[in-house]
Amino acid sequence: MIKITLKDGIIKKYQEGVTVREVAESISAGLARAALAGEVDGRVTELDSKLESNCRLNLLTFDDEGGRLVYRHTASHVLAQAVKRLYPDVKLAIGPAIDSGYYYDFEREKPFSIDELESIEKEMEKIIKEDLKLERFSLPRNEAIKFMEEKAESYKVELIKDLPEGEEISFYKQGDFTDLCAGPHLSGTVKLKAIKLLSVAGAYWRGNEKNKMLQRIYGTAFPKKSQLDEYLFRMEEAKKRDHRKLGRELDLFDILDEGPGFPFFMPKGMVLRNLLEDFWRSEHKKAGYQEIKTPVILNKELWLRSGHWDTYKENMYTVDIDEQEYAIKPMNCPGGILVFKRKLHSYRDLPQRMGELGLVHRHELSGALHGLMRVRCFTQDDAHIFMTPEQITDEIVGVINLIDDFYKVFGFKYNVELSTRPENSIGSDEMWELSTQGLRKALDLKGIKYTVNEGDGAFYGPKIDFHLEDSIGRTWQCGTIQLDMNLPERFDLSYIGPDGEKHRPVMIHRVVFGSIERFIAILTEHFAGAFPAWLSPVQVKILPLVDKHHDYAFEVKKLLEAENVRVEVDSRNEKIGYKIREAQMDKTPYMLVIGDKELEGRLVSVRSRRDGDLGAISPEQFAEKILDEIKNKLK
């Protein structure tokens, strides 16, 4: 008999060789129907896997990330099988599950058309109905290579040759189709219920722009049609909210052909950007931060000392100056360290909180660029805090509180992730353990629920990431807190302690917005371009009906401008209905219509973007209303 510990801590006994599926069936018929895979001692495995020794078992459904990945990975194999049935000459590359679905890369000279995607989707539905069993088998390395060479699958051959010597080469067969794959998978195709192919795009083999361009077909899959319909609705909503489209329509920002990955901000976009930066400065001043600015270009020696040259050089732009090599900074932290290092500090001076809206440049592959979300230059709202070890918990809690206050202003919910030591890290085991426990302690003290993302920390320290949830349920990683005991060591930073001796400070790296550009993109999509009044580049549009109302319209404009309200007068010779529609298209929070009655009574008829017609009031009353809304940053 073996002991199996289930997710709720209950221990059950079974005969050796019991399958994951049989364990599910022994608990309940409903669980057995919903189970997609098992997680045995942390490793995801198939339902037909046998359990031979004591273990911990978590039965995975579609509600679990592991279950979703197994489900959608199987859908990607069905996609590949459908493509091979319809287009036998196409070569297979890779087809993983991803967060929102799956994709498969194919070599084909002619791009897949929308009509072809529809045909492929119909063939997938046929395969699903055939209830083909997914059967795993293994081959020795040489036989595996020969097997794929006979099928003329050159990309699979390359993948096998790159695997370590002696590693098991596994395949999955379903009917007339076989694919190189480590698994795990569903037991049969009929388990797939609701599938949809979404789009096709170009993708370089292995993400290297020097390699051949492949055709990547994206799709998604759900256990219920209602779930698929809800997802497709969100996708359509996301298209309407696309910040690239809205940025052009609202004349906020754009990416031009002359600078791929380098954003341009128009006058209205600069209003939005400056409002965010002013808000950042105001809140940081209240929280005890001092603002600094460090150079964009610094010499190679600095980046060698910081470790960036060895671990991040492929993402850095370099330049020769006076026959010496320099780098355009990809991060602000070394500059902040140099500012701290200029003077000798006492423990009484700490903590020192230094903030910087610093412009950084990072080389991104052209295929990875995406509007303001993924660019090659951006402004990080960095801050670096230097402290004694005893101040770690209080400072991290302080940063968490600041980030929480920021996100509440914009109406964002968020979840938190703790990322631990990556493989290419620097520093001792002791430093990493102390840093990681410092972050855990602060999170526990705040009572914040968090997930652990093993191995995804920065190369110099563990971190806490804040993932914002927008108005249609998407999440975005923005704020981060990184505890660092390595760079203070590398730069020989010190302070004088109570004992009169030199001690090593601890350093926090942290951002709230993440990058100004990316945060603007997220805000644009979150609000669908209809920013709250305090953030709107134009807060009020005054709409006079005819020429004789113009003078009064400009009087109202002057009154509002005196209160720093951003206002425009639409004095074009157009019908009022057209002007209102234009103002609505521009997402203007308030429209003030002026006709004969308003002119005579010295009033304005107020139309709210959100609440519709609010009636006629005096300009002074309207000014009071909108100023209150702006002051309180109402959403």
N, C-alpha and C positions, 0 to 999 in steps of 0.2 A: 504493500500500500504506500501511496505517496500523499504528502500533505500539500494542498493548494490554498494559498492565502488570497482571498478575493479582495476587490477594491475597498469594500467596507470593513475590512479587517477580519471577517469571518473565515475560519479555517475549515476546509472540507477534505475528507479522505476519499481517494479514488484508486483504482487499480492502475499499475504502471501501464503506459501506452494509451491512456485515455486521450481522446482528441479534445481540442478547444471547443469544437462544436458540441460534443457530448457533455462537456461541463455546462455549457449554456443551456442545453436541453434539460439537464438535471435541475436547473434553477427555475426556469419557467419557459413555457412554449412561446410566449411573447418575446422574451429576450432572445431565444434561439432564432426567431424570425428576423429580429432587428439586427442581430450581431453580424458584423462584416469581417471582423478579424479579431485577433487576440494580441495582447501585449504581455509577453512572458519575460519577467525580470527586466523590463524596460525595452525589450526588443519586439517590434511588431512582426507578427507571424500570421499564417493562414489558419482558417477554421479547422482544416483537416490535419494540422500539425499535431503530432503526438507528444504528450508530456510524460517524460520518463523519470523525473526526479522532483523533489520538493521545489516549489517555485511560487512566485507571486504572479497572479493572473488578473489582468484587467480586460474585460470583454468590451470590444470597441464597436460602437454604432456610428451612424452618420453624424451624430452630435459631437463625436470626438474627432480631433484633428487627424489622428492616425487612421481612423475609420474612413474619413472623407478621402484621404490620400490613396488608400487602397482602392476605394470605389472608383475614383477618377483615373487612377493609373490603369485599371482594367478598361475603362472607357477609351483611353488613349490607344490601347492595343486593338480594340475594336475599330477605331478610326484607321489605324495602319492597315488592318486586314481589309477593310472596305476599299481603301485607296489601291491596294495591290490587286484586288479583284477587278476593279474598274480600269486601272492603269498599270498593267503588269511591269512595264519598263521603268517605272519610278523606283528610285533607290531610297532605302530607309536610313534615317540618321538616328535621332533620339526622340523619346516621347514621354516626358515626365508629367506627373501630377503637379499642379501649382495651387496657390491659395484659393483662387477663384474657379479652378477647373483643371484643364490639361492642355497640352499642345503636342504636336508631332512635327518634326522637321523632315522634309523630303527633298531629294534632288530631282528637279524637273526644269527643263529649259523654259517652258511656257508657264507663267503664273496660273494658279487655279482661279477660275472665274466664280462669280456668285452662283451661276447656274450649276457649275460643277460641284460646289459645296452642297447644294441641295441634293444632287444625285448621290454624293458620298453619304450624306445624312440618311437618305432612304436605304442605302445599302447597309449602313450600320444598324438600322432598325430591323432589317432582315436577319442579320447576324445575331442580334439579341434574341429574336424569336426562335432561332435555331437551337438555343440553349446549349451552346458549345461549352464543353468542360475545359477549364484551363489546367493543363497537366505540366508539371515541372519535371525536367530531366537535366542531367549534367553530362558533359563530355570533357575528356582530357584536352589540354590546350591545343595540341596539333590537330586533333580531330575537329575541335570547335572552329579553328581557322579554316580547315578544309571544307567544313559544312557550310560556312558562310561564303567562301569563295565559289563553291558550286552554285550558290544562289545569286552570285554576282553582287553581293552586298558589301561593297568596299568599305563603307563607313563602319560597318559592324566588325569587319576584319581589323581595321585600325584600332577600334576600341578594345578588342580582345588582345591584340599585341601589346597594348599599353597596360594591361593588367599585370600585377606581380606574378613572377614565376611560381607555379605550384598552386595558385588560387583556383578554386572551383569555378568552372565556366558553366553557368546555368542558363537554361532556355525555358520558355513557356510555349506550349503548343495548344492551339484552339482550332479544331477542324483542319482546314487546309493551310493554316497560317502558323508560322513559328517565328518567335522573336528572341533575340538575346536579351536577357533581363534577370536581375537579381530578385525581383518580386518585392513583397508578397502581392497576391491578387485575390479577387473573389473566386469562388469555386466554379462559377459558370456565368455565361454572358447574360442569362435571363434575369439575373439579379438587378441589372441596370434597367431603370424604369423610364426616366425622363432625360433625354439627351438633346443637345443643341450645338451645332457648329456656329461659331460667332464671327470669325474673320480669318483673313489670311494676310501674312506680312512676310517681308524678307528677313532672313536671319543668317549671319555668317556662321559657318561651321565652327563649333567650339568658341563662338564669340570673338573670333580673331578676324579683323577686317582684311587680313592678307589671304584668308581662306575663301573658298567658293561660297557664293550667296545661295542659300537654300530657301525653300518655300515652307513657312511655318503656319500650320493650320491650328487655330485656337478653338477650343470647345469647352463645354461644361456639362455636368451631369448631376441629377438629384434623384432621390428615391420617390419623390412625389411631383406630379405635374404642377401642383399649386406652388411648390417651392421654386420650380423653374420659372413659372410665370412671374412670381414676385421678384426673382433675380433679374429677369429680362426687363421688368418695369424699372428697376433701379438702374440698370444699364442705360436705358433710354433717358432716364432722368439725368444720369451722369453726362450723357452727350449734350443735353441742353445746357448743363452747367459747366461745360468744358471751359477752363479759364483761358485757353488760347483763343477760342472763338469770342468769348465775352471781352477779353482784353482788347481785341481789335474793334469789336462793335462799340464798346464804350470808350474807345480811344484812351486806354490806360497804359498798355505796354505791348511790346511785340518782339519777336525774334526775326531779324532780317537776314537775307542770304549772305550779306557781307560779313556777318559775324555769327555763325552757327554756335549756339550755346552761350552767347554773350547778349543779355537782354538790353533792350532800349525801353526807357520809361518816358511817356509823354507827359505834358503838363498836368493832366488830371490824375495820372498815375503817380506823379510826384507828390500831389496833395495827399493821396492815400498813404504813400510811403512815409512822408514827413510826419503825418499824424501818428503813425505807428512808432516812429522813432522818438517823437516828442513824448508820447505815452511811456515808452521804455525809459527814457531819461528821467522823467518825473518820478516813476515808481522806484527806480534804482537809487535815486538820490534819497528818497524816503527810507530805503532799506540800508543806507550807509555805504553805498558804493561810490568810488571816485572814477570819473571817466578818463581814459587815456587813449592815445592813438599811436600805433607803431608802424614802421615802414613796410611797404609792400614787397620790397626786394631786400634780401639779406644774404650774406655770403655763405659759401658751401660749408665752411668750418662750423657755423652755427647749427646747420642741419645735420651734420655728422654728429655733433655733440648731443643733439636732441634725439637722435635715432631715426629721424624721418628719412635721411638719405639712404639708409640701409633697408628700411621697411616700407617706404612710400614713394621712392624715387620715380617709379613708372607713372605716377599720377601728378608729378611736379613739372612745371615749365622752368627751364633753366636759361641763363643768358650769361655771356662773357662781358665783363667790365674791367678795364685796365688789366687785361690778360689774366684775370682771375674768374673762377666760376662762381656764379651767384644763382639763387633760386627765387622765383616769385612765390611768396608764401602760400602754402595750401592750408595752413592753420595759424592761428594767432598766438598760441601758447608760448613759443620761444621768445617772441617779442615782449609779452607780459612778464616773463621770467627776468629778462634783462632789465626791465623797469624796476622790479623788486630788488634785483642784485646791486643796483647802483649805490645803495646806502646800507649802512650797518643798522640792524633793527634790534630793538629790545622786545622781550616777551610782552611788555606793556603796550607795544605798538600793534600787537596782533589781536584779532585777525585783521588783515588788510584785504579789502575787497576792491578789485580793480576791474571795471567794465570797459569793453571796447566794441564799437560797431565797426568791425574790421573787414575790409575787402580781401577775399582770398580767391585763389585760382587753382582749379584742379583739372587735370586732363581726363575727360570722359570720352569714351568711344562714341562716334557719331550716332550709332544705332541706339545708344542708351539715352540720348538727349530727349527731353520731353518738356516743351514750354518752359515755365519757370520752375517746374518740379525738379528737373535734372538739368543743370546748366554747368558752364565751365568757369564762371565767375559769379560770386555771390557775397553778400554781406552777412557774416555771422554776428549775432548779438552775444558775443563771448563775454565771460567774466572769469577771472581767476582769483581765487581766495587763498591766501597764505595764512597758516594757523599753526598753533601748537597741537600735538596729538590729543591733548585733553579737550580741545575745542571742536573736534571732528563732529561729534554727534549733534551739538547745538547748531553748527554751521550748516550741516546737511539738512537738518529740520528746517532751518531758516530758508534755505533755497527751495525746499519742497513747498513751504508756505507761500513763497513769492510766486512760484510757478502756478500753484493752485489759484491764487488771487488773479493772475493774468488770465488764465483760461476761463474763469467764471465770467469775466467781463465780456468775452466773446461768445459765451453760451456753450462752450465745449465740455462734454463729458470726456473722461480719459481713463485708460488703464495703464498699469505700471509693469515694467519688466526689468529684472535684474540680470545683467549680462556678466558672465564670469571670464576667467583667463583664457585667451586664445592661444593657438599653437605658436604664433610668431611673436610672442611677448618678450619683454625685457624686464629684468629685475628678479629678485630672489623669491623663493617660495614663501618665506616669512613675510615679506612685504605684501605679497598678493593676498595672503591669508588675512593679515591685519586690515588691509584695505577693504576686502570683500565683507568681512565681519562688521566693519564700520558702517557700510551701507545697509547691511541687513538690520543692524541695531536701530538705525534711524527710521527705517521703514516700519519695523515692529513697534517702535515707540509711537509713531503716528497712527498705528493701527491700519495701515494701508495693505490691501490685498495685492499680491504681486505674483507673477510667474517668473521662473528662472530660465534664462536662455544660456545654456552651457556653452562656453567657448566663444561668445560673441562680444567680449569686452574689447576696449581699445588696446593697442599693443603695450601701452604703458600703465594700464590700470582698469579695474572693473568699473561698471557704470550702471546707472538707473536711467531707463528710457521711459518717456511719457508718450503714449500713443493716443492722439486725439480722435474722437468719433464725431464725424460731421452729420449734417442734417439728413443724409440718406443712408447712414449706417456704415460708411467707409471709415477706415482708421488710417491715421497718418502719424508717423514718428516725428516728433518735433523737439520737445525739451529733453535735455539729458544732463545728468550729473555724474562726473567721473572723478573718482578719488585717486590721487596719484602720489606715490611715495618714491617713484623712480626718477622723474625729471629733477626734483630737488636734489637728489643724489648726484645725478649726471652734471648738473650745473653748480654743484657745491654751494647750495644756498644755506644760509644759517641765520640764526638770531641768538641774542645773548639771553640766557635763561636767568632765573632767580639766583642761581649759584654762581653767576658771573662767567660761566663757560658757554662755548658755542654749542648750539643744538640745531638739528635738522628740522626745518618746518615741513608740514604736510600741505599739499596743494589740491585744490578742487578746480576742475574745469567744468563749466556749465553754460548752457544756453537755454533760453526760454522759447523764443520764436523758432530757433534752429537756424534758419536763414531768413532774412527779410523777404527775399524773392519767393521762396517756397511758401512762406506763411501767407503772403499776399495771394498766391495761387490757391491755397487751401481756403482762405477767406472768400475769395471770389466764387469758388464752387460751393462752399457752405451756404452762402447767402444768394447764390445764383445771380450775382452781380448787383442784387438789391441790398446794398450795404445799409446798416442803420444810419440814422441821420448824422451822428457824430463822426462817422467815417466817410460819408458820401462826398466825393469831390465837388459836386453841386448839390446843395441841400434844399434849395428852393428855386422854382422857375415861376416867374411872373408872366401871366398870359393876358395882355390887353386885347380886347375884342377888335377895336379899330383904332385909327390914328389918333383920334381925339382923346383916347385914354392913355396915350404914351407918357405924357408929362407926369401924370399921377403915378404911373407904374414905376417911373424912374425915381420919384420921391420915395416910394415904398422901398425900392432897392437901396437907396442911400440910407434910409433909417435902419434897415437890417444889416447893411455892411458896417454901420457904426457899431453894431454889436458883434462884429466878426462872424456874421452868418454868411456863408458862401451862396451867392444868389446871381441868377441870370435873368434878363428880360428877353422874351421871345417877341421881338417887334416886327417880325415878318408879316407881310400882307397875305396871311393864310386864314382859312376858317378855323374857329376855335376848336372844333372837333379834331382837326388835323394836328393842331398844336398840342392838345391834350394827349393824343396817341403818341406823338413824338416824345413828349416828356415821360410818358409811361415806358416807352421803349428804352429811354435813357436811364430808367430805374430811379428817377428823381423822387425823393421822399415826399416833398410837398409841392403842390401847384397852387398859385394864387391867381384866380380869374378876376379880371377887372372889366366891368361893363358900365352902363349908365347908372344903375342903382348904386354900385360900389363907389363910383366917382362922386355921386351926389351925397352919399352918406359917409364918405371918407372911410370906407370899409374894404375888406378883401374877402372874396368867397374862397374858402379853403377846401382843397381836395387832397386827401391823404392817399399815398400809394397803397397803404395797408387797409385803411378804414373807409375809403371812399369820400363822399361829400360830407363835410363837417359844418357847413353853413357859413354865414357871413359874420365876421368879427372885425374889430379895429386892428390895424397893423401892429399897434402896441401890444394888444392881447395875444396876437399870433407870435410876436417876438418873445413874449414871456413864455409861451407854451414851448416853442422850439428850443429856447435857451435852456429850459429845465430838462428837456429830453437830451440835449447835448451834454449838459453838465453831468447828468447821472448815467450817461452812456447807455441809454435804454436800447434794448434790442427789438 
